[in-house]
Amino acid sequence: MAVKGRTPTAEEKRHMNAVTELGCIVCKLDGIHTPCEIHHLDGKTKPGAHMKTVGLCFCHHRAGNDCAEYTSRHPYKSRFEERYDTEENLLDWTNRLLGYYED
């Protein structure tokens, strides 16, 4: 069953396409480019929700594992954040890599 959400605006679609092109942020910070899925940090229905996204590969996003190789965000949010960093910090890295901030 698909999770319902608000239809993205044109700006949000461009943003999510750019996030997808970056690949998985966790893998990227380890120097690896991995295709990704969009992970919404704050649901899919709030205004601006589609801008608050990071890219996560299947393993880091929703494979449902917490093992030596990787920890999935779903359903292990606290272990995921302990291992890789907070979602907010991963969002910050994503936005920096997209050029939204100047260093």
N, C-alpha and C positions, 0 to 999 in steps of 0.2 A: 504494500500500500504506500503510495507516494505521500510525502508530507506536503500539506498545502501551504502556500505562501503568496505574498503579494507579487504581482508581475513586476519585474525589474524595469526601471526607466532606461532610456537609451544610455545615459551616463553610467548607470549601474551595470548595464550589459558590457560597456566598454571596459569598465573597471574589472569585472569578473573575467573577461577575456584576457586582460593583462595579467591578472593573478594566475590564471591557468597557464599562460605562456611561461611564467617564472618557474613553474613546477612546484613540487613539494617543498615547503619552506624548511622543514626539518632536514630533509635530505640535502637541500641546497646549502644550509649552514655547515654541513659535513663535506661540501665540495662535490656533491653528486647531483645531476639533473635527473629527476624522476617525474614522469607524467602525474598529474594530480586531479583531484576532485575539489570542488569548492566546499569549504567548511565555514558555515555561518556562526559567528561568535555569539550573536544575540538574536537568534531566531530568524524567521523569514518574513515576518509580517509587519514589523515596526518600520516607520519611516527611516530611510537610510540603512536598513539592515543589510542590504546587498553590498554596501560599501564596507561593512565591517566583516570582511572575509579573509581567509588565508587559504592557500593551496596545501592540501595534504594528499599524499599518495594513498592508495587503498589500504596498505598495511598500517600507516600512521593514522588514518582516518577511521575506518570502520571494520577492519578485519576481526576485531574482537579478541585480540591476543595481548598478553602481557608476558613476554618471554625474554630470553637473553638477547635475541636479535632486535626486537622492537616492542614498543607499547602502543596500542591503538588508543586514539582519543575516545572513541566509543567502545566500550562503556567505562573506560578507566581514566576519566579526566584528571583526578588528583595524581595518579601515578604517572600519567603522560606529562603533566606539568612539572612534577618532581624530576623527571628524566630529561626533558627537553627545554623547558622554560614555560612561563605562563602564556596563555593564549594572547593576552594583551601585548606582551613583549614580542611574540611571533608576529602579531599584527603590525607592530611598530617596525620590525625588520622588513616585513613585506612592503609597507608603505615607503620605507627608505629606499629599498631596491627599485621600486617603481618611480622614484624620483619625486615623491610628494613632499619630502623634507630636504632642506639643505643641511649639510653637516657643519 
